[in-house]
């Protein structure tokens, strides 16, 4: 049986985490948000966002190393370059990739702002929507600061 890396992408409040939990079975679920949960309380610190994503990548890679079935990762993944480390991990572990795109879950920015559990403001959601790559396969795999 080939292992599967399931990538769930979507704007804040679109239902990524809920969906991940509904399909998890025995598979681990990872997200960058996990890094900010301290003693059961979500405490976001934007200055640690890079560390949160590095931590998520490390946990997914470790899980892919030990699982025979699959791993689920749920993050916004607005652009291809944000997914690239996970796509490389899947290739390195001979895992099939399944991408589930929640985008906005049929909601506008105001509704997403009111439904997301992490307090992401409407202006941030609007900015994510503006840069969203609907066809992530056609997106640039290189992070913007590394492009020439």
C-alpha positions in Angstrom: 0.0 0.0 0.0 1.4 3.4 -1.0 1.5 6.1 1.7 -0.5 9.3 1.0 0.3 12.9 1.9 -3.0 14.7 2.0 -2.6 18.5 1.7 -5.7 20.5 2.7 -5.5 24.2 1.6 -8.0 27.0 2.2 -8.5 30.4 3.6 -8.8 30.8 7.4 -12.3 29.8 8.4 -12.9 27.6 5.4 -13.0 24.4 7.4 -9.6 22.9 6.8 -9.0 21.7 10.4 -12.5 20.3 10.8 -12.3 18.4 7.5 -8.8 17.1 8.4 -10.2 15.7 11.7 -13.1 14.2 9.9 -10.9 12.1 7.5 -7.9 11.4 9.8 -8.7 7.8 10.8 -5.3 6.7 12.2 -3.3 9.2 10.3 -1.6 12.1 12.0 -2.8 15.6 11.3 -0.3 18.5 11.3 -0.7 22.3 10.8 1.5 25.3 11.5 -1.3 26.4 14.0 -0.3 23.6 16.3 2.9 25.4 17.1 0.9 28.2 18.7 -1.1 26.0 21.1 0.4 26.4 24.5 -1.3 24.6 27.4 -4.4 24.1 25.3 -4.7 27.8 24.4 -4.0 29.2 20.9 -1.5 32.1 21.3 -0.4 33.5 17.9 2.8 35.3 17.6 3.5 36.5 14.1 7.2 36.8 14.8 7.3 33.0 15.2 5.5 32.2 12.0 8.6 30.9 10.2 9.4 28.6 13.2 5.8 27.4 13.1 6.0 26.4 9.5 9.5 24.8 10.0 8.0 22.8 12.9 5.1 21.7 10.8 7.4 20.6 8.0 9.6 18.7 10.5 6.6 16.9 12.0 5.2 15.9 8.6 8.6 14.6 7.4 9.0 12.6 10.6 5.4 11.2 10.2 6.1 10.3 6.6 9.2 8.4 7.7 7.3 6.2 10.1 3.8 5.8 8.6 2.8 3.0 6.3 -0.5 4.8 5.4 -0.7 8.6 5.4 -0.2 12.0 6.8 -2.6 15.0 6.6 -1.3 18.6 6.6 -3.8 21.5 6.8 -2.5 25.0 6.2 -3.6 27.9 4.1 -1.2 27.1 1.2 -2.3 30.1 -0.8 0.6 29.7 -3.3 2.5 26.8 -4.8 5.8 27.8 -3.2 4.2 27.3 0.2 3.4 23.7 -0.7 6.8 22.9 -2.3 8.6 21.5 0.8 5.7 19.1 1.3 5.7 18.0 -2.3 9.4 17.3 -2.1 8.9 15.3 1.1 6.2 13.2 -0.5 8.6 12.5 -3.4 11.4 11.6 -1.0 9.1 9.2 0.8 7.5 7.8 -2.3 4.1 9.1 -1.1 1.2 9.9 -3.4 0.0 13.5 -3.0 -3.7 14.4 -2.7 -4.6 18.1 -2.6 -8.0 19.1 -1.2 -8.8 22.7 -2.0 -11.3 24.4 0.4 -10.5 27.9 -1.0 -13.2 30.0 0.8 -15.8 27.3 1.5 -18.3 29.4 -0.4 -18.0 32.3 2.1 -17.0 35.9 1.7 -14.1 37.5 3.7 -16.4 38.9 6.4 -17.9 35.5 7.1 -14.5 33.8 7.0 -13.2 36.4 9.5 -16.1 35.7 11.8 -15.9 31.9 11.6 -12.1 31.3 11.8 -11.1 30.2 15.3 -7.8 32.0 15.3 -8.9 35.6 15.0 -7.5 36.2 11.5 -8.8 39.6 10.5 -10.8 40.3 7.3 -8.0 42.4 5.8 -5.6 39.5 6.1 -8.1 37.1 4.6 -8.7 39.5 1.7 -4.9 39.7 1.1 -4.7 35.9 1.1 -7.7 35.7 -1.3 -5.9 38.2 -3.7 -2.8 36.0 -3.9 -4.6 32.7 -4.1 -3.3 30.4 -6.8 -6.4 28.4 -8.0 -4.2 26.3 -10.3 -1.4 25.6 -7.8 0.3 23.3 -10.2 1.0 26.3 -12.5 2.3 28.4 -9.6 5.9 29.3 -9.1 7.6 26.7 -6.8 10.3 29.2 -5.7 9.7 31.5 -2.6 9.3 35.1 -3.7 12.4 36.3 -1.9 14.5 33.7 -3.8 13.2 34.7 -7.3 15.3 36.9 -9.6 
